[in-house]
Amino acid sequence: MRLLFLGAGGTGGYFGGRAAQAGADVTFLVREPRAARIREQGLRIQSPLGDATLHPQLATQQTLQGSYDVVVLSCKAYDLPSAIEAIRPAIGPDTAVLPIMNGVLQYDVLDREFEPHRVLGGLCQINATLGPEGEVVHLGKHASIVFGERAGPARSARCEALEQALAGGEYSCRLSGEIYQDIWEKYVFLTTLAAATCMMRGSVGQIASTDDGLDILRTLLQESQAVAAASGHAVRPEADASARKILTDPTQPMTASMFRDLRQGLPVEADHIVGDMLRRARTLGVDATYLRTAYAHLQVYQAQRAAG
């Protein structure tokens, strides 16, 4: 199975690199400067699970040829339009597209561009970034990828082939029979985490330790869960318990990657995560006062950033 990973950043570089290390047929579609650096230095991964220097197959927009069996997207939501144009030459009659992005809005976009039957459901859990020399830095030991068919039998031939292709890497890999439910549960948690840590400018533990922090965290979670339920994806008890355990822990150092991007003055996925959840709440008639406040906060940040 031929796999094309768009980009070799923290997320795509880690999962694609580890899959290639385990023997998968992986090609990275990257910009020419990134390709030149990888050719010169290799794709370097620094991780508590073991460091590696790989020399993977590379393609650029100028050299991309032929179609692939699966194209994996791990880009930020604001880069999705350019990502779609970049991968278009690699899409053949039987190509599947696997987004492992945050949120759910990307499925509306990808379904319009490539037809729903081509687009698999996927998510990942990892804390990874690029270091100053272009190395992939994996922070912590957790790395997982979950995927599956959004409609029809979960164990389709292409998903079983992909499961086999991704096997053996330094990450957990699971073929899910309820992938869209899994995606929604991650979306609910991530929206809560991003809204809270960006609005309050601190970690979960710092927020939970304030006089009203626990109430704010719980209310944000309840609002997002209400949207999920109204959308037909009520959060399962085990996912609810897991989220509450993290979000009510006064010692929890977790922050959202959106908050870390905000602190660095970078673009954020505010519209795609918190904004999209709020739009769905309004459409479905769900009260979302705290989400409104968090999104307004993020919109002010975006306006300030745009103004320079």
Secondary structure as UniProt FT lines:
FT   STRAND          2..6
FT   HELIX           10..21
FT   TURN            22..23
FT   STRAND          25..29
FT   HELIX           32..41
FT   STRAND          43..46
FT   TURN            48..49
FT   STRAND          52..54
FT   STRAND          57..59
FT   TURN            61..63
FT   STRAND          70..73
FT   HELIX           77..79
FT   HELIX           80..87
FT   HELIX           88..90
FT   TURN            93..94
FT   STRAND          96..99
FT   HELIX           105..114
FT   HELIX           116..118
FT   STRAND          121..130
FT   TURN            132..133
FT   STRAND          136..148
FT   HELIX           157..166
FT   TURN            167..168
FT   STRAND          172..175
FT   HELIX           179..200
FT   HELIX           204..208
FT   TURN            211..212
FT   HELIX           213..230
FT   TURN            231..232
FT   HELIX           237..247
FT   TURN            250..251
FT   HELIX           257..263
FT   TURN            264..265
FT   HELIX           271..275
FT   HELIX           276..284
FT   HELIX           289..307
//
